[in-house]
Each structure stands twice: as C-alpha cells, then as structure tokens.
C-alpha cells in the first residue's frame, strides 16, 4: 500500500510523502558487480525491473556505519563521536530485516541484528517501544526522511518538512511503534517514475520490490 499526502493552509506548506510496504519487499543496494556505487536511481532501476520504490540514505557514497546486504556485512558499525550533531544524538539505530520481518533496534542491541539479511545503521532513533526519543531537539524545521515499523509489522517510509520531535510524532501518529531517522537535506525518494529531485547521488539505497503475491 502506498500513500501520499500534501497539506496546505494558512501556515507555510507542510509537505509529507509517505509509503507503506510489506517487509518482504524490502532490500538494499550499494554497489554494482564491478564494485562501483550505483549512486543514482536510474542506474539502479536499469538493474532491476521489480523495483517500485527507492530511497537514498545520504549523499556520502560510503555507508554511515553498519551495512549488511543480502546477508553479507559490507561495512562495519560506526560508534558515535560527536553528540552535538543530529546523526549522533543518542541512540543511533539499525533498520534491519530478516527477509520476512523488519525491525529497528538501538545500536547497543547488536544481538538483534547480527543475523540480519539486510541492515543499515543511521540515527538518531526517533521512536522506540511507542515512545519519542526525549533527546530529540525541535528547533530546526527542514525536510527529513525516516523509516518506521507499524504495529502490524509493515514498513513505513516518510519524508516531511518538520522539526525532529514533530517528525518522530508523525511516525507515532501513523501507527508506528519504532522509527529511525535516515537523512535530512538530501532526502529523496523515487516511485512511479518520479522523485523529489532533492539530490542526485547517494550511497546505499533502500528499495521495495514487487513480491510474488503482488504479481499478476
């Protein structure tokens, strides 16, 4: 199921774009068979015609931290150093999937994702066990991108122009019990042939693909 929202009123426009997918549809891609990062949505789409959704996870061509692709650890965990910037507000988290179920765990819960099929480290954790991270600031409003897990286990991606705490509240209000911040100013998604065109080059990308029950 895919959902799009655009809110306009007397206050400045609030943009929200959101999509929900079965966890079995989620995969991650970083490099091609020659070891070169895909970087763009177009290059990745040429590889796989089953893709229905893509999100970039940052402008760096190297993963922020832990990255597991199809069961292989391709980049090690990164321990936070600077606690004054958004990506190091504690705790960092890992979005991971077994191929049939998806989870968001704090970085310290390494036993929960050591056998993950797909995993990517990011931060900060926005929402855990249905509670908003109390360390989140809320002063700066900007375009933000994150991923959440709903009560029924489905994966919820959202791009919204908001402060950090309001961003976390968005996931809570949309039925998520956990959520993780993915990116800020360089947030972008592709779906149905179009993207936000906020940024053109990425490192690892999270995708949703057609699964067997989606096929004709």
C-alpha positions, 0 to 999 in steps of 0.5 A: 500500500502506498500513500501520499499526502500534501497539506496546505493552509494558512501556515507555510506548506507542510509537505509529507510523502509517505509509503507503506510496504510489506517487509518482504519487499524490502532490500538494499543496494550499494554497489554494482558487480564491478564494485562501483556505487550505483549512486543514482536511481536510474542506474539502479532501476536499469538493474532491476525491473521489480523495483517500485520504490527507492530511497537514498540514505545520504549523499556520502557514497560510503555507508554511515556505519553498519551495512549488511546486504543480502546477508553479507556485512559490507561495512562495519558499525560506526560508534558515535563521536560527536553528540552535538550533531543530529546523526549522533544524538543518542541512540543511533539505530539499525533498520534491519530485516530478516527477509520476512520481518523488519525491525529497528533496534538501538545500536547497543542491541547488536544481538538483534541484528547480527543475523540480519539479511539486510541492515543499515545503521543511521540515527538518531532513533526517533521512536522506540517501544511507542515512545519519542526519543526525549533527546530529540531537539525541535528547533530546526524545521527542514525536510527529513526522511525516516523509516518506521515499523507499524504495529502490524509489522509493515514498513513505513517510509516518510519524508516531511518538512518538520522539526525532529520531535514533530517528525518522530510524532508523525511516525507515532501518529501513523501507527508506528511503534519504532522509527529511525531517522535516515537523512535530512537535506538530501532526502529523496525518494523515487516511485512511479517514475518520479522523485523529489529531485532533492539530490542526485547521488547517494550511497546505499539505497533502500528499495521495495520490490514487487513480491510474488503475491503482488504479481499478476 
